[in-house]
Amino acid sequence: MQTIFLQAAPDGGMLPQLLMFGAIILVFYFFMIRPQQKKVRDQKKFRDELTKGMHVITIGGLHGRLIDVADDTVLVEVDKGIRLTFDKSAISMEATAKAQKV
């Protein structure tokens, strides 16, 4: 018994494959790369706008108030008289004053 395999003739050549590949790249860009770039931009903008007196949370989860802001470091007061120096990149987000009282 012999088996015969038939191969379909290409319908449109390489154009449909290239269009599909291009569409996959666009979807990948708009759903993965672009949002990540926006997040990085927003974090950089937030860190550039740090001011004294802000209540912040570090990437390690430490809550405190900014005492001093230098070019690339910040001084955070975590309790009365306890001050720690962090890189600006270690500041994750702003905490509300309401959350600090809890």
Phi and psi in degrees as a GROMACS rama.xvg file:
@    title "Ramachandran Plot"
@    xaxis  label "Phi"
@    yaxis  label "Psi"
@TYPE xy
-109.963  140.668  GLN-2
-105.191  131.815  THR-3
-114.355  125.012  ILE-4
-103.721  128.901  PHE-5
-106.792  139.597  LEU-6
-111.27  130.396  GLN-7
-70.0068  143.332  ALA-8
-72.6322  142.477  ALA-9
-63.5552  132.227  PRO-10
-74.0597  -56.4236  ASP-11
-121.047  10.5652  GLY-12
79.3071  -141.505  GLY-13
-86.7689  -16.467  MET-14
-58.289  -49.4148  LEU-15
-61.353  -36.5467  PRO-16
-66.9249  -41.4252  GLN-17
-66.009  -40.0979  LEU-18
-63.2578  -41.3019  LEU-19
-65.3136  -42.6467  MET-20
-62.9672  -41.8307  PHE-21
-63.4553  -40.0154  GLY-22
-64.6047  -39.2886  ALA-23
-64.2425  -40.8724  ILE-24
-63.9677  -42.9268  ILE-25
-62.5145  -44.7961  LEU-26
-61.8902  -44.2853  VAL-27
-59.2113  -42.9882  PHE-28
-64.7453  -49.68  TYR-29
-73.9793  -24.1708  PHE-30
-102.645  -13.4939  PHE-31
-125.766  -52.194  MET-32
-76.2781  -49.2112  ILE-33
-60.864  -46.609  ARG-34
-61.8816  -35.8998  PRO-35
-66.6164  -40.591  GLN-36
-63.2364  -39.2424  GLN-37
-64.7928  -41.3366  LYS-38
-62.7995  -42.1584  LYS-39
-64.4917  -42.5593  VAL-40
-61.5015  -44.3852  ARG-41
-63.4106  -41.2276  ASP-42
-63.7522  -42.0809  GLN-43
-63.8458  -42.375  LYS-44
-62.6481  -43.0778  LYS-45
-60.4691  -45.6324  PHE-46
-67.2317  -31.6051  ARG-47
-71.6578  -23.7595  ASP-48
-98.2338  13.0957  GLU-49
-64.6042  135.871  LEU-50
-132.563  160.75  THR-51
-60.7304  142.095  LYS-52
92.1829  -12.5044  GLY-53
-69.0331  142.507  MET-54
-91.7851  124.218  HIS-55
-129.642  165.892  VAL-56
-125.532  132.409  ILE-57
-83.3459  170.361  THR-58
-66.8973  -17.8819  ILE-59
-88.4509  -3.57362  GLY-60
94.9259  7.22608  GLY-61
-79.9566  127.848  LEU-62
-98.0959  141.622  HIS-63
-172.492  -178.636  GLY-64
-116.677  136.791  ARG-65
-73.2342  126.821  LEU-66
-98.7341  -40.8105  ILE-67
-145.468  141.712  ASP-68
-123.518  117.713  VAL-69
-104.883  -169.162  ALA-70
-60.2094  -50.5903  ASP-71
-128.68  7.06248  ASP-72
-132.057  160.843  THR-73
-134.957  150.839  VAL-74
-107.069  119.433  LEU-75
-113.203  128.775  VAL-76
-95.4594  117.296  GLU-77
-96.8164  -22.9078  VAL-78
-154.564  172.281  ASP-79
-59.4411  112.333  LYS-80
86.5459  -7.14933  GLY-81
-101.149  111.696  ILE-82
-121.991  135.518  ARG-83
-125.366  144.092  LEU-84
-100.272  131.82  THR-85
-129.619  154.916  PHE-86
-69.5599  150.728  ASP-87
-60.1085  -31.451  LYS-88
-67.0818  -14.0846  SER-89
-84.7629  -8.2059  ALA-90
-84.9197  122.983  ILE-91
-92.8396  -51.5292  SER-92
-156.682  168.67  MET-93
-88.213  137.204  GLU-94
-104.261  145.101  ALA-95
-76.4105  153.99  THR-96
-63.32  -31.2373  ALA-97
-62.9632  -41.5644  LYS-98
-69.3858  -28.5744  ALA-99
-68.4243  -30.1882  GLN-100
-74.4375  -20.9357  LYS-101
